[in-house]
Amino acid sequence: MKTAVIATAMLLSAGAAFAAPAPVEDIAGGSSDDRIIRLERMLKAKQAADFEMQQRLDTLQQEVLDLRGLTEQQNYQINQMLQRQRQLYDDIAKLSSAKASNTTPVSTASDSSSSVSLGETASYERAVNLVLKERKYDEAIPAFRAFIKQYPQSTYAANANYWLGQLLYNKGEFAEASKAFNAVVDQFKDSNKRADSLVKLGMIAERRSDAAAAKRLYQQVLNEYSGSAAARIAKQQLAAL
């Protein structure tokens, strides 16, 4: 029986040599009791080395998880930045194209009547410039509202509603922002801003602590706009709920 114990311990000690340094002892000499005592010391040394190795592995695993979480957060922020840049480029391209073909004379009327006297393209451009060039965000809100009221079926109407929703969202006026985003979702189903509007509606639902509505909206984006930038954001938001 003691011989079997000794043989087993020798196999275990051979494996421990690769995991961590262990005391080197001569187990051939001495009585059987002495050899067993030495083997027990070797087994304890191996167990201690294994425990230390497991602690190191646990620490490394936690570091990997922390880095993965940081990477996901950075990816989300980059996607948000790219989304805003694409929106700006799209608006600038549309405005440039429309200005080239627009023959409506631009009125020099006062600001109080500009939303009525300006042509469709120039009126939209004025509202956008309040955001992009002048950074007068509070003034841009009534400008977009006036444009939407005067040109509800304009080719710019979907983007105007989205701009309005975003400006109101940034001010924390979520009820009014929801109306603007819902207008894009319900009235402009072919708009490239519809998926983004659904994401924003999901974020508003989160702000209102309505997790069920947020999940439903994010899932709708994943179902209807799979593979899009909006879908990637929706997936990240959904995973965080």
ZIKA-V268145 format. One line per field, one symbol per residue. ss: DSSP state (a for helix, b for strand, c for the rest). phi: phi as a letter, one per 20 degrees, with the letter a starting at -180 (. if undefined). psi: psi as a letter, one per 30 degrees, with the letter a starting at -180 (. if undefined). A space follows every 10 residues. Layout:
ss = ???
phi = ???
psi = ???
This chain:
ss = caaaaaaaaa aaaaaaaaac cccccccccc caaaaaaaaa aaaaaaaaaa aaaaaaaaaa aaaaaaaaaa aaaaaaaaaa aaaaaaaaaa aaaaaaaaaa accccccccc aaaaaaacca aaaaaaaaaa aaccccaaaa aaaaaaaaaa ccccccaaaa aaaaaaaaaa cccaaaaaaa aaaaaaaccc cccaaaaaaa aaaaaaaccc aaaaaaaaaa aaaaccccaa aaaaaaaaaa c
phi = .fffffffff fffffffeea fcgeceeeen ffffffffff ffffffffff ffffffffff ffffffffff ffffffffff ffffffffff ffffffffff dedffefdff gfdffeeffg ffffffffff efeeleffff fffffffffe cfdffeffff ffggffffff enefffffff fffffedcfe ffefffffff fffffffemd ffffffffff fffecgneff fffffffffe f
psi = eeeeeeeeee eeeeefffel klkjljgell leeeeeeeee eeeeeeeeee eeeeeeeeee eeeeeeeeee eeeeeeeeee eeeeeeeeee eeeeeeeeee fkgkkkkgll efgefeflle eeeeeeeeff eeefhieefe efeeeeeeee ifglffeeee eeeeeeeeef fgieeeeeee eeeeeefifg kfgeeeeeee eeeeeeeghi eeeeeeeeee eeefhkflee eeeeeeeeff .
